[in-house]
């Protein structure tokens, strides 16, 4: 493949990645009611840098991507998802499953304890 075509594909790919990141940062901030300053504080960076990422002027390093994801309590890959839903990110879904699982385990244990208590009461 000629170099010019590879460069064009790379530029197109990077533009789409930058655009997805910019859109998702804005969506996630809006869902939480955060300003750029609030996100910058949580990600330990400057408000200007957040603005440059959101306007696709700058592209963050991998460590910054991780800090941004940590600020939102999501998986870093989710920052690049098309059609991200801020309310149902992967970590939120995982937390819900764990919570449901924990509640189910508690119910099973309570039922087992109730059965044992009933058997003890019957034997008395």
C-alpha positions in Angstrom: 0.0 0.0 0.0 1.4 3.4 -0.9 2.6 5.6 1.9 0.1 8.4 1.1 -2.8 6.0 1.5 -1.5 4.6 4.8 -1.1 8.2 6.1 -4.7 9.1 5.0 -6.0 5.9 6.7 -4.0 6.8 9.9 -5.3 10.4 9.9 -8.9 9.2 9.4 -8.5 6.6 12.2 -7.0 9.2 14.6 -9.7 11.7 13.7 -12.4 9.2 14.6 -10.7 8.2 17.8 -10.2 11.9 18.8 -13.8 12.6 18.0 -15.1 9.7 20.0 -13.0 10.7 23.0 -14.1 14.3 22.7 -17.8 13.3 22.4 -17.6 10.8 25.2 -15.8 13.2 27.6 -18.5 15.8 27.0 -21.3 13.2 27.5 -19.8 11.8 30.7 -19.2 15.2 32.1 -22.8 16.4 31.3 -24.3 13.2 32.9 -22.5 14.0 36.1 -23.0 17.8 35.9 -19.3 18.4 35.9 -17.5 21.4 34.4 -14.2 21.0 32.6 -12.6 22.3 35.7 -14.2 19.6 37.9 -13.0 16.9 35.5 -9.5 18.5 35.3 -9.3 18.4 39.1 -10.4 14.8 39.3 -7.9 13.8 36.5 -5.1 15.9 38.0 -4.6 18.0 34.9 -5.5 21.5 33.7 -8.9 22.8 32.6 -7.2 24.0 29.4 -5.9 20.5 28.6 -9.4 19.1 29.0 -10.7 21.8 26.7 -8.0 20.9 24.1 -8.9 17.2 24.3 -12.7 18.0 23.9 -12.0 20.3 20.9 -9.7 17.6 19.4 -6.6 19.9 19.5 -4.7 17.5 21.8 -4.8 13.7 22.2 -4.0 12.4 25.7 -1.3 10.0 26.6 -2.2 6.5 27.8 -1.6 7.6 31.4 -4.0 10.5 30.9 -6.6 8.3 29.4 -6.3 6.1 32.5 -6.7 9.1 34.8 -9.7 10.3 32.8 -11.3 6.9 33.1 -10.5 6.7 36.8 -12.1 10.1 37.3 -15.3 8.8 35.7 -14.9 5.3 37.4 -15.1 3.6 34.1 -12.9 1.3 32.0 -10.5 3.3 29.8 -11.7 1.5 26.7 -15.2 2.9 27.3 -13.9 6.4 26.6 -13.6 5.2 22.9 -16.9 3.4 22.6 -19.3 4.6 20.0 -22.8 5.4 21.4 -21.6 5.4 25.1 -24.4 5.5 27.6 -23.1 7.3 30.7 -25.7 5.6 32.8 -24.8 2.1 31.8 -21.0 2.0 31.6 -19.3 -1.3 32.1 -18.2 -0.6 35.7 -21.8 0.4 36.6 -23.1 -2.8 35.0 -20.5 -4.8 36.9 -21.4 -3.2 40.2 -25.1 -3.9 39.6 -24.3 -7.6 38.9 -22.1 -7.9 42.0 -24.8 -6.2 44.1 -27.5 -8.5 42.7 -25.3 -11.5 43.2 -24.5 -10.4 46.8 -28.2 -10.0 47.6 -29.0 -13.4 46.1 -26.2 -15.0 48.3 -27.6 -13.3 51.4 -31.1 -14.6 50.6 -29.8 -18.2 50.1 -27.9 -18.0 53.4 -30.9 -16.6 55.2 -33.1 -19.4 53.9 -30.5 -22.0 54.9 -30.3 -20.5 58.4 -34.1 -20.4 58.7 -34.3 -24.1 57.7 -31.6 -25.0 60.3 -33.4 -23.0 63.0 -36.7 -24.7 62.1 -35.1 -28.2 62.4 -33.6 -27.3 65.7 -36.9 -26.0 67.0 -38.7 -29.2 65.8 -36.1 -31.4 67.7 -36.6 -29.5 70.9 
